[in-house]
């Protein structure tokens, strides 16, 4: 069973694998639980952060010929990586996806999807039943209504999923600001996608780079 408490329950880049499901135009067209541009910002920020930390990321779409290709901002993070295009509504029933996750050797599965009540809930509950440690990214996902999103999140929590927001995941992956290996590219991602935190980082960077006056 997945750990729910203690230090080992927290996420690390070395144990994580990210699965991003169906961030496509058709799915966004009926997204009403969140402002669509916020979900785009958050999922792209999450994907960029995963790339910074070397977290394997699996992209998938459903019936892309009808529902549209992956949104350009997300595809641009991994330009050489084609999404796995499915017919299954439940992503975890597509063995190509399951095998891609298993191939990473990672144990902690992080998932974001459109819509929450369908394309996030179904594979999350399925994977939990197979013993996977699953974290759902609630603000990089969304549903057809606020109620649909919230009820699905409650359902997944009852099944054992760990709900988090994308910036919380960033914080657990970084864990200690004394770890400087990823700070420069991470700061760029935060400046682009972290709202007020990004504004503050840009201000700090400006102060640090400004020439200092020498006393007369």
C-alpha positions as CSV (number, residue, x, y, z in Angstrom):
1,X,0.0,0.0,0.0
2,X,1.2,3.6,-0.7
3,X,2.6,5.4,2.3
4,X,0.4,8.2,3.5
5,X,2.6,9.7,6.2
6,X,6.3,10.2,7.1
7,X,9.2,11.5,5.1
8,X,9.1,8.6,2.6
9,X,5.5,9.6,1.7
10,X,6.8,12.8,0.2
11,X,7.6,13.0,-3.5
12,X,11.2,13.0,-4.9
13,X,12.2,13.4,-8.5
14,X,14.0,10.1,-8.5
15,X,10.9,8.2,-7.7
16,X,8.3,10.2,-9.7
17,X,6.8,9.6,-13.1
18,X,4.4,12.1,-14.6
19,X,1.4,11.1,-16.8
20,X,-0.4,13.9,-18.6
21,X,-3.7,12.9,-20.1
22,X,-5.8,14.6,-22.8
23,X,-4.9,18.3,-22.6
24,X,-6.6,18.8,-26.0
25,X,-8.9,21.5,-27.5
26,X,-12.0,19.3,-27.4
27,X,-11.5,18.7,-23.7
28,X,-10.9,22.4,-22.9
29,X,-14.1,23.3,-24.8
30,X,-16.3,22.0,-22.0
31,X,-14.0,22.8,-19.1
32,X,-16.0,24.8,-16.5
33,X,-14.5,23.9,-13.1
34,X,-11.5,26.2,-13.6
35,X,-10.5,29.1,-15.9
36,X,-9.0,27.2,-18.9
37,X,-6.0,29.5,-19.2
38,X,-5.1,28.7,-15.6
39,X,-5.1,25.0,-16.3
40,X,-3.0,25.5,-19.3
41,X,-0.5,27.6,-17.3
42,X,-0.4,25.0,-14.5
43,X,0.0,21.9,-16.7
44,X,2.7,23.6,-18.8
45,X,4.5,24.8,-15.6
46,X,4.3,21.3,-14.2
47,X,5.7,19.7,-17.4
48,X,8.6,22.2,-17.6
49,X,9.4,21.5,-13.9
50,X,9.4,17.7,-14.6
51,X,11.8,18.3,-17.4
52,X,14.1,20.4,-15.1
53,X,14.2,17.6,-12.6
54,X,14.5,14.8,-15.1
55,X,11.2,13.3,-14.2
56,X,10.0,11.0,-17.0
57,X,6.8,12.4,-18.6
58,X,4.3,10.5,-20.6
59,X,1.9,12.4,-22.9
60,X,-1.3,10.9,-24.1
61,X,-4.3,12.0,-26.2
62,X,-7.7,10.4,-27.0
63,X,-8.8,10.3,-30.6
64,X,-6.6,13.2,-31.6
65,X,-7.9,13.2,-35.2
66,X,-11.3,14.3,-33.8
67,X,-10.5,15.9,-30.4
68,X,-7.4,17.8,-31.5
69,X,-3.7,17.5,-31.0
70,X,-2.1,18.2,-27.6
71,X,-2.1,21.9,-26.9
72,X,0.9,23.5,-28.5
73,X,2.3,25.0,-25.3
74,X,2.5,21.6,-23.7
75,X,3.8,19.8,-26.8
76,X,6.5,22.4,-27.0
77,X,8.0,21.3,-23.7
78,X,8.7,17.9,-25.3
79,X,8.8,18.7,-29.0
80,X,10.3,15.3,-30.1
81,X,7.9,13.2,-28.0
82,X,4.7,12.1,-29.8
83,X,1.7,11.6,-27.4
84,X,0.3,8.1,-27.1
85,X,-3.0,8.4,-28.9
86,X,-5.7,6.1,-27.5
87,X,-9.3,4.9,-28.1
88,X,-9.7,3.8,-24.5
89,X,-11.4,6.4,-22.2
90,X,-9.6,4.8,-19.3
91,X,-6.0,5.5,-20.1
92,X,-4.8,2.6,-17.8
93,X,-6.6,0.1,-20.0
94,X,-4.1,1.0,-22.8
95,X,-1.2,-1.3,-22.3
96,X,1.2,1.0,-24.2
97,X,0.7,3.6,-21.5
98,X,1.0,1.1,-18.6
99,X,4.2,-0.3,-20.2
100,X,5.6,3.2,-20.7
101,X,5.1,3.9,-17.0
102,X,6.6,0.6,-15.9
103,X,9.6,1.1,-18.1
104,X,10.6,4.2,-16.1
105,X,11.1,2.0,-13.0
106,X,9.5,4.8,-10.9
107,X,7.0,3.9,-8.2
108,X,5.2,7.2,-7.6
109,X,2.7,8.0,-10.4
110,X,1.7,11.7,-10.7
111,X,-1.3,12.3,-13.0
112,X,-3.1,15.3,-14.4
113,X,-6.0,15.1,-16.9
114,X,-9.0,16.5,-18.6
115,X,-11.7,15.8,-17.5
116,X,-11.2,15.1,-13.8
117,X,-14.4,13.0,-13.4
118,X,-13.5,10.7,-16.4
119,X,-10.0,10.8,-17.7
120,X,-8.3,11.4,-14.3
121,X,-10.6,9.4,-12.1
122,X,-10.8,6.2,-14.2
123,X,-7.0,5.5,-14.6
124,X,-6.3,6.7,-11.0
125,X,-8.7,4.3,-9.4
126,X,-7.6,1.5,-11.7
127,X,-3.9,2.1,-11.0
128,X,-4.6,2.4,-7.2
129,X,-6.2,-1.0,-7.4
130,X,-3.0,-2.4,-8.8
131,X,-1.0,-1.0,-5.9
132,X,0.5,2.1,-7.5
133,X,1.2,5.2,-5.4
134,X,-0.9,7.8,-7.2
135,X,-0.8,11.6,-6.8
136,X,-3.5,13.7,-8.7
137,X,-2.7,17.2,-9.7
138,X,-5.9,19.0,-9.0
139,X,-5.1,22.4,-10.5
140,X,-3.6,21.0,-13.7
141,X,-6.8,19.0,-14.2
142,X,-10.4,20.1,-14.6
143,X,-14.0,19.0,-15.2
144,X,-17.2,20.0,-16.9
145,X,-18.4,21.7,-13.7
146,X,-17.0,22.5,-10.3
147,X,-19.2,19.8,-8.8
148,X,-18.0,17.2,-11.3
149,X,-14.4,18.1,-10.5
150,X,-14.9,18.1,-6.7
151,X,-16.9,14.9,-6.6
152,X,-14.3,13.2,-8.6
153,X,-11.5,14.4,-6.3
154,X,-13.4,13.1,-3.3
155,X,-13.9,9.8,-5.0
156,X,-10.2,9.4,-5.8
157,X,-9.2,10.4,-2.3
158,X,-11.5,7.7,-0.9
159,X,-9.8,5.2,-3.2
160,X,-6.4,6.2,-1.8
161,X,-5.1,9.0,-4.2
162,X,-3.0,11.8,-2.9
163,X,-4.3,15.2,-4.0
164,X,-1.8,18.0,-4.7
165,X,-1.4,21.3,-6.6
166,X,1.4,21.8,-9.0
167,X,3.4,24.2,-6.9
168,X,3.3,21.8,-4.0
169,X,4.8,19.2,-6.2
170,X,7.5,21.6,-7.2
171,X,8.3,22.2,-3.6
172,X,8.6,18.6,-2.7
173,X,10.8,17.9,-5.7
174,X,13.1,20.8,-4.7
175,X,12.8,20.1,-0.9
176,X,15.9,22.2,0.1
177,X,16.9,25.5,-1.3
178,X,20.5,24.6,-0.6
179,X,20.3,22.2,-3.5
180,X,21.4,24.5,-6.2
181,X,21.6,22.0,-9.1
182,X,18.2,22.9,-10.6
183,X,17.7,26.4,-9.2
184,X,18.5,28.5,-12.3
185,X,16.1,26.6,-14.7
186,X,13.5,26.2,-12.0
187,X,13.6,29.9,-11.3
188,X,12.8,30.5,-15.0
189,X,9.8,28.2,-14.9
190,X,8.5,29.8,-11.7
191,X,9.0,33.3,-13.2
192,X,6.9,32.2,-16.2
193,X,4.1,30.2,-14.5
194,X,4.0,30.8,-10.7
195,X,2.0,34.0,-10.6
196,X,2.9,36.3,-7.7
197,X,5.8,34.1,-6.8
198,X,7.1,34.5,-10.3
199,X,6.8,38.3,-10.0
200,X,8.7,38.2,-6.7
201,X,11.5,36.1,-8.2
202,X,11.8,38.4,-11.2
203,X,12.1,41.4,-8.8
204,X,14.7,39.6,-6.7
205,X,16.7,38.7,-9.9
206,X,16.6,42.3,-11.0
207,X,17.9,43.4,-7.6
208,X,20.7,40.8,-7.7
209,X,21.8,41.8,-11.2
210,X,21.6,45.6,-10.7
211,X,25.0,47.3,-10.3
212,X,25.8,48.3,-6.8
213,X,26.8,51.9,-6.0
214,X,30.2,52.2,-4.4
215,X,30.5,54.7,-1.5
216,X,32.1,58.0,-2.5
